Amino acid sequence: IFSQYFDNNHFIVAWVNIFRGRLYIDLGRYEESKRLLEHSLRVYKKKYGTEHNKLGKIYRYLGVLYCDLNDFDKSMYYLRIASNIYRDNKNPQLYACLESMADLYIKRYYSEYNSKKQRIFRAKAYQLLKDSEALLDKFFSVATSHKQRIRNKFKLL
């Protein structure tokens, strides 16, 4: 519908494509997700600059995408950019970025056979979950499903 009214490079189309990209990650349609997210990132950078809050979500979703693809280095690269943007802008969504980083370390924990590396990944995941939980407590006064999801992840460690 949006493409009938807006050019593909319009920020409204990019905004919709961010959510489509996240949906495609959940559906396992990674190449399509990557294409949509990278295009949205280019459009948003042109409109908002490189450090705007709105880019944090795209970077986080790219980090989640690459985590699902087991490309841990690219995943961490994008998640670090997202966390820096959220931290610099004092955005409460930093908790979600830290949680995504913890997911990456949990995945590495379960895929690693070296017990020393497992301990390192477990410790990093645990600390990121604690930090994420603390941000939820700071910014959201009521118990949320987000907090319960994080508590369930502690059980994986």
C-alpha positions in Angstrom: 0.0 0.0 0.0 2.7 2.5 1.0 4.6 1.9 -2.3 1.5 3.3 -4.1 1.9 6.6 -2.4 5.6 6.8 -1.5 8.9 6.2 -3.2 10.8 3.1 -2.0 13.4 5.4 -0.5 10.9 7.3 1.6 11.4 7.1 5.3 7.8 5.9 5.9 8.4 2.9 3.6 11.7 2.3 5.4 9.8 2.4 8.7 7.4 -0.3 7.6 10.3 -2.4 6.2 12.0 -2.4 9.6 9.0 -4.3 11.0 8.8 -6.5 8.0 12.5 -7.2 8.4 12.0 -8.3 12.0 9.0 -10.4 11.0 11.1 -12.2 8.3 13.8 -13.0 10.9 11.1 -14.8 13.0 10.0 -16.6 9.8 13.5 -17.6 8.9 13.5 -15.6 5.7 16.9 -14.1 6.4 18.0 -12.9 3.0 14.8 -10.9 2.6 15.1 -9.5 6.1 18.7 -8.5 5.5 17.8 -6.7 2.3 14.9 -4.8 3.9 16.9 -3.9 7.0 20.0 -2.7 5.1 17.9 -0.6 2.8 16.0 0.9 5.8 19.3 1.7 7.4 20.5 3.6 4.3 17.3 5.6 4.1 17.3 6.4 7.8 21.0 7.4 7.8 20.3 9.8 5.0 17.3 11.3 6.8 18.4 11.2 10.5 22.2 11.0 10.4 24.3 8.2 11.9 23.7 8.5 15.6 19.9 9.0 15.8 17.9 6.8 18.1 15.8 5.5 15.3 18.8 3.7 13.8 19.3 1.7 17.0 16.4 -0.6 16.3 17.7 -1.4 12.8 21.1 -2.2 14.1 19.7 -4.4 16.8 17.6 -6.3 14.4 20.6 -6.8 12.1 22.4 -8.1 15.2 19.6 -10.6 15.9 19.6 -11.6 12.2 23.3 -12.4 12.2 23.0 -14.2 15.6 20.4 -16.5 14.0 22.8 -17.0 11.1 25.5 -18.0 13.6 27.7 -15.1 12.4 28.7 -14.0 15.9 31.2 -11.4 14.9 28.7 -9.5 12.7 26.0 -9.9 15.2 28.1 -8.4 18.0 29.3 -5.6 15.6 25.7 -4.5 15.0 24.6 -5.0 18.6 27.4 -2.8 19.8 26.5 0.0 17.4 22.9 -0.3 18.6 23.9 -0.3 22.3 26.1 2.8 21.8 23.3 4.7 20.1 20.8 3.8 22.8 23.3 4.6 25.6 24.3 7.9 24.1 20.6 8.9 23.7 19.6 7.5 27.1 17.0 5.3 25.4 15.4 2.7 27.6 15.5 0.3 24.7 19.1 -0.3 25.7 17.7 -3.2 27.8 16.5 -5.0 24.7 19.9 -4.6 23.0 21.7 -6.0 26.1 19.3 -8.8 26.1 20.0 -9.6 22.5 23.8 -9.5 23.3 23.0 -12.0 26.1 21.2 -14.2 23.6 24.3 -14.2 21.5 26.5 -15.3 24.4 23.9 -18.0 25.4 24.0 -19.4 21.9 27.8 -19.4 22.0 27.7 -21.0 25.4 25.7 -23.9 24.1 27.7 -24.3 20.9 31.1 -24.3 22.5 32.9 -27.4 23.6 35.8 -25.8 25.4 34.8 -25.5 29.1 36.9 -22.4 29.7 35.2 -20.6 26.8 31.8 -21.8 28.0 32.5 -20.2 31.4 33.4 -16.9 29.8 30.3 -16.9 27.6 28.1 -17.9 30.5 29.5 -15.1 32.6 29.1 -12.5 29.9 25.5 -13.6 29.2 24.7 -13.5 32.9 26.1 -10.0 33.3 24.3 -8.7 30.3 21.0 -10.1 31.6 21.6 -8.5 35.0 22.3 -5.2 33.3 19.2 -5.6 31.1 17.1 -6.4 34.1 18.4 -3.4 36.0 17.4 -1.1 33.1 13.9 -2.6 33.1 13.7 -1.9 36.8 14.9 1.7 36.3 12.6 2.6 33.4 9.6 0.5 33.9 8.0 0.5 37.3 5.7 -2.5 36.8 6.6 -6.1 36.2 6.4 -6.8 32.5 6.5 -9.8 30.2 10.0 -8.5 29.3 11.3 -9.0 32.8 9.8 -12.5 32.9 11.5 -13.4 29.6 14.8 -12.2 31.0 14.3 -14.3 34.2 13.6 -17.3 32.1 16.9 -16.8 30.3 18.8 -16.9 33.5 17.5 -20.5 33.9 19.4 -21.4 30.7 22.6 -20.5 32.4 
